[in-house]
Amino acid sequence: MAATLLLDRTQWDLCLTSTGDIAVAVEPYAQEQDVASECRLILGEAWYDTTIGIPYITDILGRAVPVQLIKEYLVAAAKRVPGVANVTVYLSSITARGLSGQVQFNGGATTL
């Protein structure tokens, strides 16, 4: 069973347990959170591998980008998470400064 550090859903920052320890998320939520993290990762932002991420700043935000291309970026990002397959992206809003929607996959779904 995979685990990941639990992130607050509004601030996207670490959470603490009631005893002050760093909280850990386990399956199935851990996989959903990992998919959300991959979909939020900006290209070049991960210090351990600057080749992964979505080119939000250079190719997407503030530009007229085909919706299908954005979906392809999000599908590829979700599939980087171990065990994730059968990814479907539903976008509900695209603006010059952001996007929202849902990424569904074989293990669950996450909101963008």
Secondary structure, 3 states (H helix, E strand, C coil): CCEEECECCCCCCECECCCCCECEEECCHHHHHHHHHHHHCECCCCCCCCCCCECHHHHHCCCCCCHHHHHHHHHHHHHCCCCCCCCEEEEEEEECCEEEEEEEECCEEEEC
